[in-house]
């Protein structure tokens, strides 16, 4: 399981309702279905850890190792 937490950079508060997806490196993993952040700013994915990119509302917000909890600021 991978959790992406989205935080407003200006206030430090969680972002509710952002569309999040993960694009994993490699030919077989691809891009996850989109999930929307909850009131805690979290989107949960049933995915194994790996490397790739986290997309928030269509923009790349993280590149690198994706495992456990990834926090991104927008």
TATADA-V608530 format. One record per pair of residues at least 6 apart in sequence whose ideal C-beta (glycine too) atoms are under 7 Angstrom apart, sorted by sequence separation. I is the first residue (numbers start at 0). J is the second residue. D is the distance in Angstrom with one decimal. If there is no record, write none. Layout:
BEGIN
i->I j->J d->D
i->I j->J d->D
END
This chain:
BEGIN
i->6 j->12 d->6.9
i->23 j->29 d->6.7
i->36 j->42 d->5.0
i->54 j->60 d->6.9
i->6 j->13 d->6.0
i->7 j->14 d->5.7
i->35 j->42 d->6.5
i->52 j->59 d->5.0
i->53 j->60 d->5.4
i->5 j->13 d->6.9
i->6 j->14 d->6.6
i->22 j->30 d->4.5
i->34 j->42 d->4.0
i->53 j->61 d->4.0
i->61 j->69 d->5.8
i->4 j->13 d->7.0
i->5 j->14 d->4.3
i->21 j->30 d->7.0
i->34 j->43 d->6.6
i->52 j->61 d->6.6
i->20 j->30 d->5.7
i->21 j->31 d->4.7
i->34 j->44 d->6.4
i->52 j->62 d->5.1
i->61 j->71 d->5.1
i->20 j->31 d->5.4
i->60 j->71 d->4.2
i->5 j->17 d->5.0
i->53 j->65 d->6.6
i->20 j->33 d->4.7
i->31 j->44 d->5.4
i->50 j->63 d->6.4
i->60 j->73 d->6.4
i->5 j->19 d->6.7
i->19 j->33 d->6.7
i->50 j->64 d->5.6
i->51 j->65 d->5.6
i->18 j->33 d->5.0
i->19 j->34 d->5.5
i->31 j->46 d->5.9
i->50 j->65 d->6.6
i->3 j->19 d->5.0
i->49 j->65 d->5.9
i->53 j->69 d->5.8
i->55 j->71 d->6.1
i->18 j->35 d->5.8
i->19 j->36 d->6.3
i->48 j->65 d->6.3
i->17 j->35 d->6.8
i->48 j->66 d->3.3
i->53 j->71 d->5.9
i->55 j->73 d->5.8
i->16 j->35 d->5.8
i->17 j->36 d->4.7
i->1 j->21 d->6.7
i->16 j->36 d->6.3
i->15 j->36 d->5.8
i->28 j->49 d->6.3
i->14 j->36 d->5.7
i->15 j->37 d->6.7
i->15 j->38 d->5.2
i->19 j->42 d->4.0
i->21 j->44 d->6.0
i->15 j->40 d->6.7
i->21 j->46 d->6.4
i->24 j->49 d->6.7
i->13 j->39 d->5.3
i->14 j->40 d->5.0
i->23 j->49 d->4.7
i->24 j->50 d->4.9
i->13 j->40 d->2.6
i->24 j->51 d->4.9
i->23 j->51 d->4.0
i->22 j->51 d->5.0
i->21 j->51 d->6.1
i->22 j->52 d->4.7
i->5 j->36 d->5.1
i->21 j->53 d->5.7
i->22 j->54 d->6.5
i->6 j->40 d->6.0
i->19 j->53 d->6.8
i->20 j->54 d->4.8
i->5 j->40 d->4.8
i->19 j->54 d->6.8
i->4 j->40 d->5.2
i->19 j->55 d->5.5
i->4 j->41 d->5.1
i->17 j->55 d->5.3
i->18 j->56 d->5.4
i->2 j->41 d->5.4
i->3 j->42 d->4.9
i->17 j->56 d->5.5
i->2 j->43 d->5.3
i->0 j->43 d->6.5
i->1 j->44 d->4.6
i->0 j->44 d->6.9
i->21 j->65 d->6.0
i->0 j->45 d->6.1
i->1 j->46 d->5.0
i->1 j->48 d->6.7
i->3 j->53 d->5.6
i->5 j->55 d->5.7
i->14 j->73 d->6.4
i->1 j->65 d->5.9
i->4 j->68 d->6.2
i->6 j->70 d->6.3
i->8 j->72 d->4.1
i->1 j->66 d->6.7
i->8 j->73 d->6.3
i->1 j->67 d->7.0
i->2 j->68 d->4.7
i->3 j->69 d->5.1
i->4 j->70 d->4.7
i->5 j->71 d->5.6
i->6 j->72 d->5.2
i->7 j->73 d->6.7
i->1 j->69 d->6.9
i->3 j->71 d->6.5
i->5 j->73 d->6.2
END
